[in-house]
Every structure is written in C-alpha cells, then in structure tokens.
Amino acid sequence: MLLGLFLAVITFTAVTLVIGQPFYEALSERVDRSLSADGRAPESGLPVWREVWIGVRDGVRILIRAAVWGVVLFGAGFLPVVGQTVIPVLGVCVAGFFLAQELTGVAMLRRGIELREQLTMLRSRRMLVWGFGIPLAAAFLVPFVAIVLMPGAVAGATMLARELCGADSDPAPNPLRH
C-alpha cells in the first residue's frame, strides 16, 4: 500500500506537470518576474516542443529513480518494527524530495540547469528542500488536493529554485541552447 501511495504521488505529479507545463511555465515566469529586481525572468531560449520533450524525459528519469526508491522502501517495510514505523516516514521524505525536484524543474529548466545539476543543487540544501517537499507530499496523498495546491506549489517551487540558484546572481549561460 505504501509503495502504491508513493508511486501515485510521484506519477500524478509528473503527469500533472506534463499536461499543465505551459500554464505552470507561465506561472513560474510570472513569479520570477515579480520577485526580480529588474522585472525580468530567465528564459531558456528553447522552442516549446523542446522544453516539453526535456520535461517528459526528465520526468521519466525521476520516475525511474523514485520507483527504485519505492521498491527499496517496500522491501524494507517488511522488517519488524522498523517497517511499520520508520519506513513510512522515510517514504514521505523521499517522495518530498522527488516532488520538490519535479516542481523546481520548471524554473531550473528555464535557467538552463540540467537534471543532474538540479539534483546536486537540491541535495546540497536537503533541509530546505524537505521543508518544502514533505508537507506537499503528505498533502498530495489526499485525493484531489494536488489539483488545488499545484499552482501554489509551482509558485513556491519557483521561489525555492531562486533560492537554490542565487536569485540575485546573473543566470549562467544556458547549455541547453546548443
């Protein structure tokens, strides 16, 4: 059951992000503009079809990583005592991390940050990422709550991405343009 819930949260979020990509991209850009000193938002310079392709590709990569974690946690769930107490908590922590990655991916892709570097940045500030992702992962377990919370989650993830990337610094040259 825990494995199913874990995969449901990650999969639902991935599908929601793919379907809502244009809307969430616009929302994320608007948040970036409102928080920027000069009123500008970073742009990827990529065509929409390429951004969607990269989003789908990265979503599948994250889904595979999350599934591996899900299988490990599922197996550990059979351990006496630990499986019923610690493993569910770890499951929500892992789901929170991957949820934060999926949501910040929109803003980070616009900054030209590839998935591997995104994961490195997220791991460097785990407590901040978990503080954002764990409550969302727990809330997304409630049916239909994700639909209502997703716009706010995307806005919050944009702010998190700005924090991780250094909002006041100039964006790095976009390696995705090549």
C-alpha positions as CSV (number, residue, x, y, z in Angstrom):
1,M,0.0,0.0,0.0
2,L,2.8,2.4,0.9
3,L,4.6,1.6,-2.4
4,G,1.3,2.3,-4.3
5,L,0.8,5.6,-2.5
6,F,4.4,6.7,-3.0
7,L,4.3,5.9,-6.8
8,A,0.8,7.5,-7.0
9,V,2.1,10.8,-5.6
10,I,5.1,10.9,-7.9
11,T,3.3,9.7,-11.0
12,F,0.3,12.0,-10.6
13,T,2.6,15.0,-10.1
14,A,4.7,14.1,-13.2
15,V,1.5,13.7,-15.4
16,T,0.0,16.9,-13.9
17,L,3.3,18.8,-14.7
18,V,3.4,17.5,-18.3
19,I,-0.2,18.4,-19.0
20,G,0.0,21.7,-17.2
21,Q,3.5,22.6,-18.4
22,P,2.5,25.7,-20.4
23,F,0.4,27.0,-17.6
24,Y,3.0,26.2,-14.9
25,E,5.8,27.7,-17.0
26,A,3.8,30.9,-17.4
27,L,3.1,31.0,-13.6
28,S,6.7,30.3,-12.8
29,E,7.9,33.0,-15.1
30,R,5.4,35.5,-13.6
31,V,6.6,34.7,-10.1
32,D,10.2,35.1,-11.3
33,R,9.4,38.5,-12.8
34,S,7.5,39.7,-9.6
35,L,10.5,38.8,-7.4
36,S,13.2,40.1,-9.7
37,A,14.7,43.5,-9.1
38,D,14.6,44.4,-12.8
39,G,11.2,42.7,-13.5
40,R,12.8,40.1,-15.9
41,A,12.7,36.3,-15.7
42,P,15.3,33.9,-17.0
43,E,14.5,32.4,-20.4
44,S,15.6,29.1,-21.8
45,G,15.5,30.3,-25.3
46,L,14.3,26.8,-26.4
47,P,11.3,26.1,-28.5
48,V,8.2,24.9,-26.6
49,W,8.3,21.4,-28.1
50,R,11.9,21.0,-26.9
51,E,11.0,22.2,-23.4
52,V,8.2,19.8,-23.3
53,W,10.5,17.0,-24.5
54,I,13.1,17.8,-21.8
55,G,10.3,17.9,-19.2
56,V,9.0,14.5,-20.3
57,R,12.4,13.0,-20.5
58,D,13.4,14.3,-17.0
59,G,10.1,13.2,-15.6
60,V,10.7,9.7,-16.8
61,R,14.2,9.7,-15.3
62,I,12.9,10.9,-11.9
63,L,10.0,8.4,-12.1
64,I,12.6,5.6,-12.5
65,R,14.6,6.8,-9.6
66,A,11.5,7.2,-7.5
67,A,10.4,3.7,-8.4
68,V,13.8,2.3,-7.4
69,W,13.4,4.0,-4.0
70,G,9.9,2.8,-3.8
71,V,11.0,-0.8,-4.3
72,V,13.7,-0.5,-1.6
73,L,11.3,1.1,0.8
74,F,8.6,-1.6,0.0
75,G,11.1,-4.3,0.8
76,A,12.3,-2.5,4.0
77,G,8.6,-2.3,5.0
78,F,8.7,-6.0,5.9
79,L,11.3,-5.5,8.5
80,P,9.8,-6.0,12.0
81,V,9.1,-2.7,13.9
82,V,11.2,-0.5,11.6
83,G,9.0,-1.4,8.6
84,Q,5.9,-0.1,10.3
85,T,7.4,3.0,12.0
86,V,10.5,4.4,10.2
87,I,9.9,3.3,6.6
88,P,6.6,5.2,6.1
89,V,8.3,8.4,7.4
90,L,11.3,7.7,5.0
91,G,8.8,7.2,2.2
92,V,7.3,10.6,2.7
93,C,10.8,12.2,2.9
94,V,11.8,10.5,-0.3
95,A,8.6,11.5,-2.0
96,G,9.0,15.1,-0.7
97,F,12.5,15.3,-2.2
98,F,11.4,14.0,-5.6
99,L,8.3,16.2,-5.6
100,A,10.4,19.2,-4.9
101,Q,12.7,18.2,-7.8
102,E,9.8,17.8,-10.2
103,L,8.3,21.2,-9.2
104,T,11.6,23.2,-9.2
105,G,12.5,21.6,-12.5
106,V,10.2,24.1,-14.4
107,A,12.1,27.1,-13.0
108,M,15.5,25.4,-13.3
109,L,15.0,24.3,-16.9
110,R,14.3,27.9,-17.7
111,R,17.7,28.7,-16.2
112,G,19.3,26.0,-18.4
113,I,20.1,23.7,-15.4
114,E,20.1,20.0,-16.5
115,L,18.6,17.3,-14.3
116,R,22.0,16.1,-12.9
117,E,22.9,19.5,-11.7
118,Q,19.4,20.1,-10.3
119,L,19.7,17.0,-8.2
120,T,23.1,18.2,-7.0
121,M,21.7,21.6,-6.0
122,L,18.8,20.0,-4.2
123,R,21.0,17.6,-2.3
124,S,23.2,20.5,-1.2
125,R,20.2,22.1,0.7
126,R,18.3,19.0,1.8
127,M,16.6,20.5,4.8
128,L,15.3,23.4,2.8
129,V,14.1,21.0,0.1
130,W,12.5,18.6,2.6
131,G,10.8,21.6,4.3
132,F,9.2,22.4,1.0
133,G,8.6,18.9,-0.3
134,I,7.5,16.8,2.6
135,P,4.3,18.8,3.5
136,L,3.4,18.8,-0.1
137,A,3.9,15.1,-0.5
138,A,1.8,14.5,2.6
139,A,-1.0,16.8,1.3
140,F,-0.9,15.2,-2.1
141,L,-1.8,11.9,-0.6
142,V,-5.3,13.3,-0.1
143,P,-7.4,12.8,-3.3
144,F,-7.8,15.9,-5.5
145,V,-5.8,18.1,-3.1
146,A,-2.9,18.2,-5.7
147,I,-5.2,19.8,-8.3
148,V,-6.0,22.7,-5.9
149,L,-2.4,23.0,-4.5
150,M,-0.5,22.7,-7.7
151,P,-0.4,26.4,-8.8
152,G,0.8,27.4,-5.3
153,A,3.3,24.6,-5.3
154,V,4.7,25.7,-8.6
155,A,5.0,29.3,-7.3
156,G,6.7,28.1,-4.2
157,A,9.0,25.9,-6.2
158,T,10.0,28.9,-8.3
159,M,10.9,30.7,-5.1
160,L,12.8,27.6,-3.9
161,A,14.7,27.5,-7.3
162,R,15.6,31.2,-7.0
163,E,17.0,30.5,-3.5
164,L,19.0,27.5,-4.7
165,C,20.3,29.3,-7.8
166,G,21.0,32.6,-6.1
167,A,18.2,34.9,-7.2
168,D,20.4,38.0,-7.3
169,S,23.1,36.5,-9.4
170,D,23.1,36.5,-13.2
171,P,21.9,33.2,-14.7
172,A,24.7,31.1,-16.1
173,P,24.9,30.6,-19.9
174,N,22.3,28.2,-21.0
175,P,23.9,24.9,-22.1
176,L,20.6,23.6,-23.5
177,R,20.6,26.1,-26.4
178,H,23.3,24.1,-28.3
